[in-house]
Amino acid sequence: MGWVMVPVPEELRGEVDALLFRLRMFDAVPGLDPLKMGEHLLSLEAEPRAVLLEVAAAVASGQPIEDRRLAEMFGISAPELLGLVSEANEITVVPFKGRLVFTSREPDAAHPETTTRQLHMMDGYAQMIMEQAEQLGLERATPASSE
């Protein structure tokens, strides 16, 4: 399957993400339903799960988080954080093509001539993760804040 990149106005991004999420659910390979997402959350070690929860919370709030900022919250380097993102993307409970968390370069609000790497996920996955975390009693606690 090929990929197509199309610019989307910021005000339509949520609707486009929701549409893409629904289309993903119709794929021939079983997608992630809420129960499987819960299983995935429980299958993760504490640190990758904490990263996944923070990214989901940021996306659900409409403010994807910068990788360096999240790395600082965890007291680790950006490359270490991306390793945890890779672990969080390793879905073993169902056959799954793709990634939950992905990165993109966005203009830096303070310095528009530069970019920052932000962590994103589809809005539908973010909502599903937050709902499952709440139902399972999983708290959003970064390792640095739980010491």
PyMOL CGO cylinders between C-alpha atoms (Angstrom):
from pymol import cmd
from pymol.cgo import CYLINDER

trace = [
    CYLINDER, 0.00, 0.00, 0.00, 1.28, 3.47, -0.81, 0.3, 1, 1, 1, 1, 1, 1,
    CYLINDER, 1.28, 3.47, -0.81, 1.17, 6.59, 1.31, 0.3, 1, 1, 1, 1, 1, 1,
    CYLINDER, 1.17, 6.59, 1.31, -0.30, 9.97, 0.38, 0.3, 1, 1, 1, 1, 1, 1,
    CYLINDER, -0.30, 9.97, 0.38, 0.50, 13.12, 2.28, 0.3, 1, 1, 1, 1, 1, 1,
    CYLINDER, 0.50, 13.12, 2.28, -2.08, 15.88, 1.97, 0.3, 1, 1, 1, 1, 1, 1,
    CYLINDER, -2.08, 15.88, 1.97, -2.00, 19.20, 3.81, 0.3, 1, 1, 1, 1, 1, 1,
    CYLINDER, -2.00, 19.20, 3.81, -4.99, 19.62, 6.12, 0.3, 1, 1, 1, 1, 1, 1,
    CYLINDER, -4.99, 19.62, 6.12, -6.08, 22.95, 7.63, 0.3, 1, 1, 1, 1, 1, 1,
    CYLINDER, -6.08, 22.95, 7.63, -5.52, 22.91, 11.40, 0.3, 1, 1, 1, 1, 1, 1,
    CYLINDER, -5.52, 22.91, 11.40, -9.22, 23.45, 12.12, 0.3, 1, 1, 1, 1, 1, 1,
    CYLINDER, -9.22, 23.45, 12.12, -10.08, 20.24, 10.21, 0.3, 1, 1, 1, 1, 1, 1,
    CYLINDER, -10.08, 20.24, 10.21, -7.30, 18.08, 11.63, 0.3, 1, 1, 1, 1, 1, 1,
    CYLINDER, -7.30, 18.08, 11.63, -9.47, 16.48, 14.33, 0.3, 1, 1, 1, 1, 1, 1,
    CYLINDER, -9.47, 16.48, 14.33, -12.16, 15.52, 11.82, 0.3, 1, 1, 1, 1, 1, 1,
    CYLINDER, -12.16, 15.52, 11.82, -9.59, 14.11, 9.41, 0.3, 1, 1, 1, 1, 1, 1,
    CYLINDER, -9.59, 14.11, 9.41, -7.92, 12.13, 12.23, 0.3, 1, 1, 1, 1, 1, 1,
    CYLINDER, -7.92, 12.13, 12.23, -11.32, 10.73, 13.22, 0.3, 1, 1, 1, 1, 1, 1,
    CYLINDER, -11.32, 10.73, 13.22, -12.07, 9.76, 9.62, 0.3, 1, 1, 1, 1, 1, 1,
    CYLINDER, -12.07, 9.76, 9.62, -8.68, 8.07, 9.24, 0.3, 1, 1, 1, 1, 1, 1,
    CYLINDER, -8.68, 8.07, 9.24, -9.25, 6.25, 12.52, 0.3, 1, 1, 1, 1, 1, 1,
    CYLINDER, -9.25, 6.25, 12.52, -12.62, 4.93, 11.29, 0.3, 1, 1, 1, 1, 1, 1,
    CYLINDER, -12.62, 4.93, 11.29, -11.09, 3.88, 7.98, 0.3, 1, 1, 1, 1, 1, 1,
    CYLINDER, -11.09, 3.88, 7.98, -8.31, 2.09, 9.87, 0.3, 1, 1, 1, 1, 1, 1,
    CYLINDER, -8.31, 2.09, 9.87, -10.93, 0.13, 11.79, 0.3, 1, 1, 1, 1, 1, 1,
    CYLINDER, -10.93, 0.13, 11.79, -12.35, -1.15, 8.48, 0.3, 1, 1, 1, 1, 1, 1,
    CYLINDER, -12.35, -1.15, 8.48, -8.99, -2.55, 7.42, 0.3, 1, 1, 1, 1, 1, 1,
    CYLINDER, -8.99, -2.55, 7.42, -8.85, -6.29, 6.70, 0.3, 1, 1, 1, 1, 1, 1,
    CYLINDER, -8.85, -6.29, 6.70, -6.45, -6.81, 9.60, 0.3, 1, 1, 1, 1, 1, 1,
    CYLINDER, -6.45, -6.81, 9.60, -8.21, -6.61, 12.96, 0.3, 1, 1, 1, 1, 1, 1,
    CYLINDER, -8.21, -6.61, 12.96, -7.76, -3.19, 14.56, 0.3, 1, 1, 1, 1, 1, 1,
    CYLINDER, -7.76, -3.19, 14.56, -7.54, -2.22, 18.17, 0.3, 1, 1, 1, 1, 1, 1,
    CYLINDER, -7.54, -2.22, 18.17, -10.85, -2.21, 19.96, 0.3, 1, 1, 1, 1, 1, 1,
    CYLINDER, -10.85, -2.21, 19.96, -11.06, -0.83, 23.50, 0.3, 1, 1, 1, 1, 1, 1,
    CYLINDER, -11.06, -0.83, 23.50, -10.54, -4.24, 25.16, 0.3, 1, 1, 1, 1, 1, 1,
    CYLINDER, -10.54, -4.24, 25.16, -7.46, -4.99, 23.06, 0.3, 1, 1, 1, 1, 1, 1,
    CYLINDER, -7.46, -4.99, 23.06, -6.12, -1.50, 23.82, 0.3, 1, 1, 1, 1, 1, 1,
    CYLINDER, -6.12, -1.50, 23.82, -6.57, -2.26, 27.51, 0.3, 1, 1, 1, 1, 1, 1,
    CYLINDER, -6.57, -2.26, 27.51, -4.69, -5.54, 27.06, 0.3, 1, 1, 1, 1, 1, 1,
    CYLINDER, -4.69, -5.54, 27.06, -1.94, -3.65, 25.27, 0.3, 1, 1, 1, 1, 1, 1,
    CYLINDER, -1.94, -3.65, 25.27, -1.65, -1.12, 28.10, 0.3, 1, 1, 1, 1, 1, 1,
    CYLINDER, -1.65, -1.12, 28.10, -1.40, -3.90, 30.66, 0.3, 1, 1, 1, 1, 1, 1,
    CYLINDER, -1.40, -3.90, 30.66, 1.21, -5.73, 28.57, 0.3, 1, 1, 1, 1, 1, 1,
    CYLINDER, 1.21, -5.73, 28.57, 3.60, -2.78, 28.67, 0.3, 1, 1, 1, 1, 1, 1,
    CYLINDER, 3.60, -2.78, 28.67, 6.31, -2.20, 31.26, 0.3, 1, 1, 1, 1, 1, 1,
    CYLINDER, 6.31, -2.20, 31.26, 5.79, 0.85, 33.49, 0.3, 1, 1, 1, 1, 1, 1,
    CYLINDER, 5.79, 0.85, 33.49, 7.96, 3.34, 31.58, 0.3, 1, 1, 1, 1, 1, 1,
    CYLINDER, 7.96, 3.34, 31.58, 6.64, 2.75, 28.03, 0.3, 1, 1, 1, 1, 1, 1,
    CYLINDER, 6.64, 2.75, 28.03, 3.09, 2.71, 29.43, 0.3, 1, 1, 1, 1, 1, 1,
    CYLINDER, 3.09, 2.71, 29.43, 3.71, 6.04, 31.20, 0.3, 1, 1, 1, 1, 1, 1,
    CYLINDER, 3.71, 6.04, 31.20, 5.05, 7.54, 27.95, 0.3, 1, 1, 1, 1, 1, 1,
    CYLINDER, 5.05, 7.54, 27.95, 2.03, 6.26, 26.02, 0.3, 1, 1, 1, 1, 1, 1,
    CYLINDER, 2.03, 6.26, 26.02, -0.36, 7.70, 28.61, 0.3, 1, 1, 1, 1, 1, 1,
    CYLINDER, -0.36, 7.70, 28.61, 1.35, 11.11, 28.53, 0.3, 1, 1, 1, 1, 1, 1,
    CYLINDER, 1.35, 11.11, 28.53, 1.30, 11.27, 24.73, 0.3, 1, 1, 1, 1, 1, 1,
    CYLINDER, 1.30, 11.27, 24.73, -2.37, 10.20, 24.68, 0.3, 1, 1, 1, 1, 1, 1,
    CYLINDER, -2.37, 10.20, 24.68, -3.29, 12.80, 27.30, 0.3, 1, 1, 1, 1, 1, 1,
    CYLINDER, -3.29, 12.80, 27.30, -1.49, 15.54, 25.36, 0.3, 1, 1, 1, 1, 1, 1,
    CYLINDER, -1.49, 15.54, 25.36, -3.15, 14.57, 22.07, 0.3, 1, 1, 1, 1, 1, 1,
    CYLINDER, -3.15, 14.57, 22.07, -6.57, 14.23, 23.74, 0.3, 1, 1, 1, 1, 1, 1,
    CYLINDER, -6.57, 14.23, 23.74, -6.17, 17.77, 25.11, 0.3, 1, 1, 1, 1, 1, 1,
    CYLINDER, -6.17, 17.77, 25.11, -5.39, 19.04, 21.61, 0.3, 1, 1, 1, 1, 1, 1,
    CYLINDER, -5.39, 19.04, 21.61, -1.76, 19.89, 22.43, 0.3, 1, 1, 1, 1, 1, 1,
    CYLINDER, -1.76, 19.89, 22.43, 0.69, 17.22, 21.21, 0.3, 1, 1, 1, 1, 1, 1,
    CYLINDER, 0.69, 17.22, 21.21, 3.81, 17.25, 23.34, 0.3, 1, 1, 1, 1, 1, 1,
    CYLINDER, 3.81, 17.25, 23.34, 7.35, 18.00, 22.22, 0.3, 1, 1, 1, 1, 1, 1,
    CYLINDER, 7.35, 18.00, 22.22, 9.72, 15.05, 22.58, 0.3, 1, 1, 1, 1, 1, 1,
    CYLINDER, 9.72, 15.05, 22.58, 12.35, 17.05, 24.49, 0.3, 1, 1, 1, 1, 1, 1,
    CYLINDER, 12.35, 17.05, 24.49, 9.77, 18.33, 26.96, 0.3, 1, 1, 1, 1, 1, 1,
    CYLINDER, 9.77, 18.33, 26.96, 8.46, 14.81, 27.62, 0.3, 1, 1, 1, 1, 1, 1,
    CYLINDER, 8.46, 14.81, 27.62, 12.02, 13.49, 27.95, 0.3, 1, 1, 1, 1, 1, 1,
    CYLINDER, 12.02, 13.49, 27.95, 12.69, 16.16, 30.60, 0.3, 1, 1, 1, 1, 1, 1,
    CYLINDER, 12.69, 16.16, 30.60, 9.53, 15.10, 32.46, 0.3, 1, 1, 1, 1, 1, 1,
    CYLINDER, 9.53, 15.10, 32.46, 10.91, 11.55, 32.57, 0.3, 1, 1, 1, 1, 1, 1,
    CYLINDER, 10.91, 11.55, 32.57, 14.46, 12.64, 33.36, 0.3, 1, 1, 1, 1, 1, 1,
    CYLINDER, 14.46, 12.64, 33.36, 15.85, 10.89, 30.26, 0.3, 1, 1, 1, 1, 1, 1,
    CYLINDER, 15.85, 10.89, 30.26, 17.33, 11.88, 26.90, 0.3, 1, 1, 1, 1, 1, 1,
    CYLINDER, 17.33, 11.88, 26.90, 15.27, 12.31, 23.75, 0.3, 1, 1, 1, 1, 1, 1,
    CYLINDER, 15.27, 12.31, 23.75, 16.79, 9.17, 22.16, 0.3, 1, 1, 1, 1, 1, 1,
    CYLINDER, 16.79, 9.17, 22.16, 15.90, 7.16, 25.31, 0.3, 1, 1, 1, 1, 1, 1,
    CYLINDER, 15.90, 7.16, 25.31, 12.36, 8.54, 25.09, 0.3, 1, 1, 1, 1, 1, 1,
    CYLINDER, 12.36, 8.54, 25.09, 12.08, 7.48, 21.45, 0.3, 1, 1, 1, 1, 1, 1,
    CYLINDER, 12.08, 7.48, 21.45, 13.17, 3.98, 22.53, 0.3, 1, 1, 1, 1, 1, 1,
    CYLINDER, 13.17, 3.98, 22.53, 10.27, 3.92, 25.01, 0.3, 1, 1, 1, 1, 1, 1,
    CYLINDER, 10.27, 3.92, 25.01, 7.93, 5.13, 22.24, 0.3, 1, 1, 1, 1, 1, 1,
    CYLINDER, 7.93, 5.13, 22.24, 9.17, 2.23, 20.12, 0.3, 1, 1, 1, 1, 1, 1,
    CYLINDER, 9.17, 2.23, 20.12, 8.33, -0.18, 22.96, 0.3, 1, 1, 1, 1, 1, 1,
    CYLINDER, 8.33, -0.18, 22.96, 4.87, 1.40, 23.34, 0.3, 1, 1, 1, 1, 1, 1,
    CYLINDER, 4.87, 1.40, 23.34, 4.30, 0.90, 19.61, 0.3, 1, 1, 1, 1, 1, 1,
    CYLINDER, 4.30, 0.90, 19.61, 5.13, -2.82, 19.89, 0.3, 1, 1, 1, 1, 1, 1,
    CYLINDER, 5.13, -2.82, 19.89, 1.59, -4.21, 19.90, 0.3, 1, 1, 1, 1, 1, 1,
    CYLINDER, 1.59, -4.21, 19.90, 1.45, -7.94, 20.55, 0.3, 1, 1, 1, 1, 1, 1,
    CYLINDER, 1.45, -7.94, 20.55, -2.22, -8.48, 21.50, 0.3, 1, 1, 1, 1, 1, 1,
    CYLINDER, -2.22, -8.48, 21.50, -3.49, -8.33, 17.89, 0.3, 1, 1, 1, 1, 1, 1,
    CYLINDER, -3.49, -8.33, 17.89, -1.96, -8.17, 14.43, 0.3, 1, 1, 1, 1, 1, 1,
    CYLINDER, -1.96, -8.17, 14.43, -1.51, -4.45, 13.91, 0.3, 1, 1, 1, 1, 1, 1,
    CYLINDER, -1.51, -4.45, 13.91, 0.02, -2.51, 11.05, 0.3, 1, 1, 1, 1, 1, 1,
    CYLINDER, 0.02, -2.51, 11.05, 1.27, 0.94, 11.87, 0.3, 1, 1, 1, 1, 1, 1,
    CYLINDER, 1.27, 0.94, 11.87, 2.22, 2.83, 15.00, 0.3, 1, 1, 1, 1, 1, 1,
    CYLINDER, 2.22, 2.83, 15.00, 0.21, 4.27, 17.85, 0.3, 1, 1, 1, 1, 1, 1,
    CYLINDER, 0.21, 4.27, 17.85, 2.69, 7.10, 18.40, 0.3, 1, 1, 1, 1, 1, 1,
    CYLINDER, 2.69, 7.10, 18.40, 4.44, 8.92, 15.57, 0.3, 1, 1, 1, 1, 1, 1,
    CYLINDER, 4.44, 8.92, 15.57, 6.57, 12.04, 15.32, 0.3, 1, 1, 1, 1, 1, 1,
    CYLINDER, 6.57, 12.04, 15.32, 6.31, 15.13, 13.17, 0.3, 1, 1, 1, 1, 1, 1,
    CYLINDER, 6.31, 15.13, 13.17, 8.27, 18.34, 12.87, 0.3, 1, 1, 1, 1, 1, 1,
    CYLINDER, 8.27, 18.34, 12.87, 6.25, 21.44, 13.74, 0.3, 1, 1, 1, 1, 1, 1,
    CYLINDER, 6.25, 21.44, 13.74, 7.23, 25.14, 13.83, 0.3, 1, 1, 1, 1, 1, 1,
    CYLINDER, 7.23, 25.14, 13.83, 8.44, 26.19, 17.27, 0.3, 1, 1, 1, 1, 1, 1,
    CYLINDER, 8.44, 26.19, 17.27, 5.96, 28.70, 18.73, 0.3, 1, 1, 1, 1, 1, 1,
    CYLINDER, 5.96, 28.70, 18.73, 8.75, 30.73, 20.37, 0.3, 1, 1, 1, 1, 1, 1,
    CYLINDER, 8.75, 30.73, 20.37, 11.06, 30.60, 17.34, 0.3, 1, 1, 1, 1, 1, 1,
    CYLINDER, 11.06, 30.60, 17.34, 9.04, 30.18, 14.12, 0.3, 1, 1, 1, 1, 1, 1,
    CYLINDER, 9.04, 30.18, 14.12, 12.20, 29.82, 12.04, 0.3, 1, 1, 1, 1, 1, 1,
    CYLINDER, 12.20, 29.82, 12.04, 12.99, 26.53, 13.79, 0.3, 1, 1, 1, 1, 1, 1,
    CYLINDER, 12.99, 26.53, 13.79, 11.04, 23.32, 14.27, 0.3, 1, 1, 1, 1, 1, 1,
    CYLINDER, 11.04, 23.32, 14.27, 10.45, 20.93, 17.14, 0.3, 1, 1, 1, 1, 1, 1,
    CYLINDER, 10.45, 20.93, 17.14, 9.69, 17.23, 17.04, 0.3, 1, 1, 1, 1, 1, 1,
    CYLINDER, 9.69, 17.23, 17.04, 6.26, 16.52, 18.48, 0.3, 1, 1, 1, 1, 1, 1,
    CYLINDER, 6.26, 16.52, 18.48, 4.72, 13.22, 19.46, 0.3, 1, 1, 1, 1, 1, 1,
    CYLINDER, 4.72, 13.22, 19.46, 1.32, 12.53, 17.91, 0.3, 1, 1, 1, 1, 1, 1,
    CYLINDER, 1.32, 12.53, 17.91, -1.26, 9.79, 17.65, 0.3, 1, 1, 1, 1, 1, 1,
    CYLINDER, -1.26, 9.79, 17.65, -4.68, 9.58, 16.10, 0.3, 1, 1, 1, 1, 1, 1,
    CYLINDER, -4.68, 9.58, 16.10, -7.35, 11.22, 18.24, 0.3, 1, 1, 1, 1, 1, 1,
    CYLINDER, -7.35, 11.22, 18.24, -9.40, 8.01, 18.36, 0.3, 1, 1, 1, 1, 1, 1,
    CYLINDER, -9.40, 8.01, 18.36, -6.48, 6.05, 19.79, 0.3, 1, 1, 1, 1, 1, 1,
    CYLINDER, -6.48, 6.05, 19.79, -5.75, 8.81, 22.30, 0.3, 1, 1, 1, 1, 1, 1,
    CYLINDER, -5.75, 8.81, 22.30, -9.34, 8.75, 23.54, 0.3, 1, 1, 1, 1, 1, 1,
    CYLINDER, -9.34, 8.75, 23.54, -9.37, 4.95, 23.67, 0.3, 1, 1, 1, 1, 1, 1,
    CYLINDER, -9.37, 4.95, 23.67, -6.13, 4.88, 25.67, 0.3, 1, 1, 1, 1, 1, 1,
    CYLINDER, -6.13, 4.88, 25.67, -7.36, 7.47, 28.16, 0.3, 1, 1, 1, 1, 1, 1,
    CYLINDER, -7.36, 7.47, 28.16, -10.69, 5.66, 28.65, 0.3, 1, 1, 1, 1, 1, 1,
    CYLINDER, -10.69, 5.66, 28.65, -9.00, 2.29, 29.12, 0.3, 1, 1, 1, 1, 1, 1,
    CYLINDER, -9.00, 2.29, 29.12, -6.42, 3.74, 31.51, 0.3, 1, 1, 1, 1, 1, 1,
    CYLINDER, -6.42, 3.74, 31.51, -9.23, 5.18, 33.62, 0.3, 1, 1, 1, 1, 1, 1,
    CYLINDER, -9.23, 5.18, 33.62, -11.21, 1.92, 33.60, 0.3, 1, 1, 1, 1, 1, 1,
    CYLINDER, -11.21, 1.92, 33.60, -8.09, -0.07, 34.52, 0.3, 1, 1, 1, 1, 1, 1,
    CYLINDER, -8.09, -0.07, 34.52, -7.07, 2.37, 37.24, 0.3, 1, 1, 1, 1, 1, 1,
    CYLINDER, -7.07, 2.37, 37.24, -3.79, 3.27, 35.51, 0.3, 1, 1, 1, 1, 1, 1,
    CYLINDER, -3.79, 3.27, 35.51, -2.48, 6.64, 36.64, 0.3, 1, 1, 1, 1, 1, 1,
    CYLINDER, -2.48, 6.64, 36.64, -0.51, 9.11, 34.60, 0.3, 1, 1, 1, 1, 1, 1,
    CYLINDER, -0.51, 9.11, 34.60, 2.67, 9.31, 36.60, 0.3, 1, 1, 1, 1, 1, 1,
    CYLINDER, 2.67, 9.31, 36.60, 6.05, 9.92, 35.04, 0.3, 1, 1, 1, 1, 1, 1,
    CYLINDER, 6.05, 9.92, 35.04, 8.94, 8.02, 36.65, 0.3, 1, 1, 1, 1, 1, 1,
    CYLINDER, 8.94, 8.02, 36.65, 10.57, 11.34, 37.63, 0.3, 1, 1, 1, 1, 1, 1,
    CYLINDER, 10.57, 11.34, 37.63, 7.40, 12.41, 39.48, 0.3, 1, 1, 1, 1, 1, 1,
    CYLINDER, 7.40, 12.41, 39.48, 6.92, 9.09, 41.26, 0.3, 1, 1, 1, 1, 1, 1,
    CYLINDER, 6.92, 9.09, 41.26, 10.35, 9.04, 42.94, 0.3, 1, 1, 1, 1, 1, 1,
]
cmd.load_cgo(trace, "trace")
